[in-house]
Every structure is written in structure tokens, then in C-alpha cells.
Amino acid sequence: MDYVEEQINKLGSFEIDTEIVPGADSYRVDGKLFAIYVKDKTPKRLSLRGDTQLVKQLRERYESVVQPANLDIKTWNTYILTEQLDTDFITSMIIHSYISSGGEY
């Protein structure tokens, strides 16, 4: 288990599905998707749901935060897990996505 999986496991109640996106773990809370994690690619990629204004601001601020390929670009970002994005930032975005999707933290 790596850092991202450890942080997601700390959230509490969620479901995991490995069939929605080939080669990725998809996480749901209350039936709503909040994270898609591609860990077998280099660099690893984590797509997370977020507030519409925050999603756009983060893409403008970090080159390692990009529009997702097959998700709603208004509410999702893909985080390319490079040294540009520290673990505290990624943790806060995981929590934000979880809460934005109906989870209680």
C-alpha cells in the first residue's frame, strides 16, 4: 500500500471498484465517485472531484494538475504525482474530494 492508498483508507466509509477504469482503482462514497487512482503508471495519476472554482485555480497554479481525460472538467482534476505536489497538498485534496462527494470526515 502506498501513500495515496493509506490516505484514502483513513477516510472511513467508501467502496472500491477496479472495473470502472481499466488499470485503476475507483473510489466511491455513498455511491458517488470521488477518486480514480492509476498507480501502475509512471508517474502515478490521481483524479479527484472538487469545487468548480478550486479545480480551475489549481490547474492554473500547478503544471502537475491537469484536466482529466474522461471526466467532467468543471469538477475534476487529475494530479500527476510528481515532486511539485507535496504529500500534505495531496492529502488535503483527497479529503476535499471525499467531502465534496458526500463523505464525512
N, C-alpha and C positions, 0 to 999 in steps of 0.2 A: 504494500500500500504506500502510495507516495503522498506528498504534502496536500495536493488538491483533494484527494480521496479522504484523507484524515480530516480536513476542514469540513467537507460535506457530511461526513459521518458524525461530526459533533452537533449538527443542526437538530437532530431529533428525528421526527417522523417524515419519511419520504419513501418513494418507490423507485426502483432502478429497473431500466429496460435496456437490453443490449441489442434489440432488434429494430428499433426505430431508425437509427442511422448506422449503417454498416461500419464496423470498426470503432464504434463509440459507445460510451455509457451515457444513457439519457436518464435524467433525474426528474421526478415529479413530486409535487406536494399537493395534496387534495385534488389529484388528477390533472394538475396544471404543470406543464413543463417549466422548469426553472434553470436547468443546466444541461449542457451536452459537452462531454469531455472526450477528446481524442488524445489518448495517451501513447499510442503506438506510432505516432508521427514525430519527427524531429524538425523544428521544435514542437512541443506539445501545444494543443489548442483547447481553449475553454470558451464555450459560448454561454453567455448569461443574459437573462432578461433584466431590464432596468427601466427607470424613469425616462420618458422620452427626451427631456432636455439634457439630462445627465449623459445619456447614451451618445448624443451628438457632441457634447462638450469633451467627452473622453476621447472620441475619435480625433478631434481637432488637436488635443493636447499630446497624445501619445501615438507614435507611429506603430507601436505594437498592439494597438486597439483598432480593429478594422470592422467594416461591415461584414455581417455573416453572409455566407453563400446562399443558403436556402431558408432563411428565417426573416421575419419582419424587421426591416432595417430601422423602423421607428422605435422599436422596443428591445432590440437585441444588439449585442456587440460580441465579437469574437476577440478574445485576448490571446495573443501569441505569447507564450510563456518564455520570455527572454529576460535577460538581466535588467532591462528597462523597467520592468514591473516587479516591484518587491513583494515579498510574501504578505506583508501587512495589507498592502493595497488589494491584492488578490483575495485575501480573506474578507475584507470589507465588501468587495464586490459580490462574493458568494453569498454573504449574509443579506446584502441588499436585494439580490435576485430572489432568494428564498422568501424574504418578507414581501417583496413585490408580487410574488406568486401566491400569497396567502398563508405562508408558513409563519409560525410564531416562534420567536427567538428570545 
